[in-house]
Amino acid sequence: MLLGDLKVDPSRVVTATKFRRWIVNWWKPVSQLRVRQGLDGVRSLYQKENRLEAKVVLESMKFEPETNQAIPTLRIDGDRAFR
């Protein structure tokens, strides 16, 4: 889930995370490293868009037992672009 003032197309943000669908105890388990790499990917996207003051924060990570998935919530403030 994406919250805040993105300033970038949400599909590009999701692609930058490389999260796809995280399924717990399956092919790629959720780990601190994968979460950090996903956040770094989003920050890199904003840097490429010259939004150097953008803030990207993992607000929560919810586990849904019925689907065995971890659902991250990111709060993003796209701020302003530099020219």
N, CA, C and O of each residue as an XYZ file, in Angstrom:
332
protein
N       0.842     -1.164      0.000
C       0.000      0.000      0.000
C       0.891      1.233      0.000
O       1.896      1.277      0.710
N       0.532      2.218     -0.782
C       1.288      3.462     -0.887
C       0.458      4.618     -0.350
O      -0.692      4.803     -0.745
N       1.043      5.387      0.546
C       0.375      6.538      1.143
C       1.207      7.786      0.913
O       2.420      7.699      0.720
N       0.565      8.947      0.933
C       1.289     10.208      0.849
C       1.182     10.862     -0.506
O       0.356     10.485     -1.337
N       2.040     11.857     -0.716
C       2.086     12.643     -1.943
C       3.197     12.079     -2.824
O       4.343     12.518     -2.735
N       2.865     11.112     -3.670
C       3.867     10.350     -4.407
C       4.637     11.170     -5.434
O       5.861     11.056     -5.502
N       3.971     11.983     -6.228
C       4.573     12.765     -7.312
C       5.130     11.895     -8.447
O       5.656     12.428     -9.424
N       5.024     10.579     -8.333
C       5.484      9.633     -9.356
C       4.379      8.603     -9.524
O       3.668      8.295     -8.566
N       4.227      8.071    -10.721
C       3.206      7.062    -10.992
C       3.352      5.883    -10.014
O       4.441      5.320     -9.899
N       2.283      5.504     -9.316
C       2.365      4.416     -8.340
C       2.902      3.104     -8.911
O       3.592      2.367     -8.207
N       2.604      2.805    -10.156
C       3.112      1.551    -10.733
C       4.637      1.571    -10.839
O       5.277      0.527    -10.707
N       5.222      2.734    -11.074
C       6.682      2.855    -11.112
C       7.282      2.654     -9.720
O       8.357      2.071     -9.576
N       6.582      3.139     -8.709
C       7.055      2.967     -7.334
C       7.041      1.486     -6.967
O       8.009      0.974     -6.405
N       5.952      0.803     -7.282
C       5.844     -0.627     -6.978
C       6.918     -1.415     -7.710
O       7.529     -2.315     -7.134
N       7.152     -1.086     -8.973
C       8.203     -1.765     -9.727
C       9.569     -1.530     -9.100
O      10.398     -2.440     -9.064
N       9.813     -0.320     -8.605
C      11.112      0.010     -8.003
C      11.374     -0.778     -6.725
O      12.530     -1.017     -6.376
N      10.318     -1.184     -6.022
C      10.514     -1.955     -4.791
C      11.002     -3.367     -5.078
O      11.710     -3.965     -4.267
N      10.623     -3.891     -6.230
C      10.880     -5.293     -6.585
C      10.265     -6.248     -5.561
O      10.714     -7.385     -5.417
N       9.232     -5.779     -4.850
C       8.575     -6.613     -3.841
C       7.702     -7.675     -4.489
O       7.687     -8.822     -4.043
N       6.985     -7.308     -5.524
C       5.962     -8.172     -6.115
C       5.039     -8.632     -5.006
O       4.600     -7.822     -4.190
N       4.746     -9.893     -4.965
C       3.915    -10.411     -3.868
C       4.808    -11.230     -2.970
O       5.365    -12.246     -3.387
N       4.942    -10.791     -1.749
C       5.765    -11.526     -0.790
C       4.938    -12.607     -0.130
O       3.932    -12.330      0.523
N       5.360    -13.805     -0.303
C       4.681    -14.929      0.316
C       5.614    -15.491      1.374
O       6.736    -15.898      1.070
N       5.160    -15.513      2.588
C       5.985    -15.947      3.710
C       6.247    -17.451      3.614
O       5.359    -18.224      3.254
N       7.472    -17.853      3.940
C       7.893    -19.260      3.914
C       7.736    -19.878      2.531
O       7.293    -21.019      2.399
N       8.097    -19.129      1.516
C       8.019    -19.627      0.156
C       9.304    -19.263     -0.548
O      10.325    -19.102      0.120
N       9.310    -19.128     -1.834
C      10.497    -18.940     -2.645
C      11.425    -17.846     -2.124
O      12.611    -18.110     -1.928
N      10.939    -16.641     -1.893
C      11.753    -15.545     -1.363
C      11.117    -15.044     -0.076
O      10.192    -14.234     -0.122
N      11.589    -15.505      1.053
C      10.985    -15.061      2.308
C      11.270    -13.582      2.580
O      12.256    -13.024      2.099
N      10.397    -12.974      3.351
C      10.571    -11.590      3.750
C      11.749    -11.529      4.712
O      11.828    -12.299      5.669
N      12.656    -10.608      4.445
C      13.796    -10.418      5.341
C      14.091     -8.929      5.462
O      13.628     -8.124      4.655
N      14.854     -8.583      6.463
C      15.233     -7.191      6.655
C      15.999     -6.676      5.437
O      15.795     -5.540      5.010
N      16.869     -7.498      4.885
C      17.657     -7.106      3.720
C      16.763     -6.804      2.519
O      16.950     -5.787      1.851
N      15.800     -7.673      2.241
C      14.907     -7.455      1.085
C      14.061     -6.199      1.260
O      13.829     -5.462      0.301
N      13.601     -5.956      2.483
C      12.807     -4.752      2.739
C      13.669     -3.515      2.503
O      13.233     -2.567      1.849
N      14.886     -3.524      3.033
C      15.785     -2.378      2.868
C      16.121     -2.154      1.394
O      16.146     -1.011      0.937
N      16.380     -3.223      0.648
C      16.670     -3.097     -0.778
C      15.468     -2.520     -1.533
O      15.640     -1.726     -2.457
N      14.268     -2.914     -1.145
C      13.066     -2.369     -1.768
C      12.925     -0.878     -1.521
O      12.602     -0.122     -2.437
N      13.167     -0.453     -0.288
C      13.096      0.970      0.040
C      14.189      1.747     -0.692
O      13.951      2.855     -1.174
N      15.379      1.172     -0.773
C      16.474      1.813     -1.503
C      16.133      1.963     -2.986
O      16.505      2.955     -3.613
N      15.426      0.983     -3.545
C      15.000      1.065     -4.944
C      14.053      2.226     -5.180
O      14.141      2.910     -6.200
N      13.140      2.450     -4.232
C      12.196      3.570     -4.351
C      12.949      4.894     -4.210
O      12.705      5.835     -4.964
N      13.860      4.959     -3.243
C      14.650      6.186     -3.072
C      15.461      6.485     -4.330
O      15.580      7.642     -4.731
N      16.014      5.457     -4.946
C      16.781      5.618     -6.187
C      15.894      6.157     -7.312
O      16.329      7.009     -8.088
N      14.668      5.672     -7.404
C      13.723      6.167     -8.403
C      13.508      7.665     -8.231
O      13.543      8.414     -9.208
N      13.288      8.105     -7.001
C      13.060      9.526     -6.743
C      14.312     10.349     -7.038
O      14.198     11.476     -7.519
N      15.476      9.828     -6.770
C      16.712     10.539     -7.104
C      16.839     10.715     -8.614
O      17.239     11.781     -9.083
N      16.500      9.675     -9.378
C      16.561      9.764    -10.840
C      15.570     10.784    -11.384
O      15.775     11.343    -12.461
N      14.492     11.026    -10.636
C      13.485     12.009    -11.025
C      13.834     13.403    -10.502
O      13.017     14.321    -10.585
N      15.047     13.562     -9.963
C      15.513     14.825     -9.382
C      14.668     15.280     -8.204
O      14.545     16.478     -7.950
N      14.100     14.353     -7.502
C      13.341     14.646     -6.280
C      14.218     14.240     -5.097
O      13.979     13.249     -4.407
N      15.250     15.067     -4.905
C      16.302     14.716     -3.961
C      15.881     14.861     -2.502
O      16.558     14.341     -1.614
N      14.783     15.554     -2.240
C      14.310     15.723     -0.872
C      13.148     14.784     -0.534
O      12.509     14.940      0.507
N      12.878     13.831     -1.392
C      11.777     12.896     -1.154
C      12.066     12.039      0.077
O      13.213     11.698      0.364
N      11.005     11.706      0.790
C      11.120     10.837      1.968
C      10.346      9.559      1.708
O       9.195      9.599      1.273
N      10.975      8.430      1.973
C      10.360      7.119      1.797
C      10.509      6.376      3.115
O      11.624      6.150      3.585
N       9.379      5.995      3.713
C       9.385      5.351      5.025
C       8.499      4.111      4.999
O       7.390      4.141      4.465
N       8.996      3.024      5.578
C       8.167      1.839      5.773
C       7.313      2.097      7.004
O       7.820      2.126      8.126
N       6.015      2.285      6.793
C       5.119      2.605      7.901
C       4.691      1.355      8.657
O       4.593      1.367      9.885
N       4.438      0.279      7.926
C       4.044     -0.967      8.587
C       4.263     -2.148      7.651
O       4.426     -1.990      6.441
N       4.261     -3.324      8.243
C       4.350     -4.575      7.486
C       3.293     -5.491      8.093
O       3.433     -5.956      9.225
N       2.243     -5.742      7.332
C       1.109     -6.526      7.827
C       1.172     -7.936      7.245
O       1.390     -8.107      6.046
N       0.984     -8.928      8.081
C       0.935    -10.310      7.634
C      -0.518    -10.737      7.508
O      -1.306    -10.566      8.438
N      -0.872    -11.297      6.346
C      -2.223    -11.804      6.116
C      -2.167    -13.327      6.079
O      -1.753    -13.907      5.075
N      -2.581    -13.981      7.165
C      -2.464    -15.434      7.251
C      -3.296    -16.196      6.218
O      -2.908    -17.288      5.803
N      -4.445    -15.631      5.792
C      -5.272    -16.372      4.836
C      -4.594    -16.514      3.485
O      -4.821    -17.501      2.784
N      -3.756    -15.540      3.100
C      -3.038    -15.620      1.828
C      -1.544    -15.892      2.033
O      -0.801    -16.059      1.066
N      -1.118    -15.934      3.273
C       0.287    -16.175      3.633
C       1.209    -15.127      2.995
O       2.280    -15.454      2.484
N       0.767    -13.845      3.036
C       1.513    -12.757      2.422
C       1.862    -11.669      3.435
O       1.130    -11.433      4.397
N       2.989    -11.018      3.197
C       3.370     -9.827      3.947
C       3.045     -8.617      3.068
O       3.475     -8.550      1.917
N       2.290     -7.671      3.610
C       1.860     -6.494      2.859
C       2.527     -5.255      3.457
O       2.165     -4.833      4.554
N       3.502     -4.665      2.747
C       4.157     -3.463      3.262
C       3.314     -2.220      2.982
O       2.612     -2.151      1.973
N       3.388     -1.243      3.880
C       2.777      0.061      3.677
C       3.895      1.090      3.669
O       4.630      1.230      4.646
N       4.020      1.811      2.554
C       5.043      2.840      2.419
C       4.396      4.210      2.470
O       3.376      4.447      1.822
N       4.988      5.115      3.240
C       4.562      6.522      3.239
C       5.637      7.288      2.493
O       6.816      7.252      2.844
N       5.193      7.985      1.447
C       6.128      8.701      0.566
C       5.717     10.160      0.462
O       4.550     10.480      0.237
N       6.701     11.037      0.632
C       6.517     12.456      0.390
C       7.452     12.814     -0.756
O       8.656     12.977     -0.559
N       6.883     12.938     -1.970
C       7.674     13.194     -3.169
C       8.315     14.558     -3.192
O       9.240     14.789     -3.971
N       7.849     15.468     -2.360
C       8.399     16.816     -2.218
C       8.544     17.515     -3.547
O       7.697     17.342     -4.424
N       9.579     18.293     -3.724
C       9.709     19.078     -4.942
C      10.891     18.608     -5.794
O      11.860     18.042     -5.287
N      10.787     18.851     -7.052
C      11.867     18.480     -7.975
C      12.841     19.648     -8.102
O      12.426     20.807     -8.080
N      14.127     19.350     -8.233
C      15.144     20.360     -8.472
C      15.419     20.440     -9.952
O      15.392     19.420    -10.642
N      15.678     21.608    -10.446
C      15.955     21.801    -11.870
C      17.392     22.228    -12.060
O      17.828     22.443    -13.191
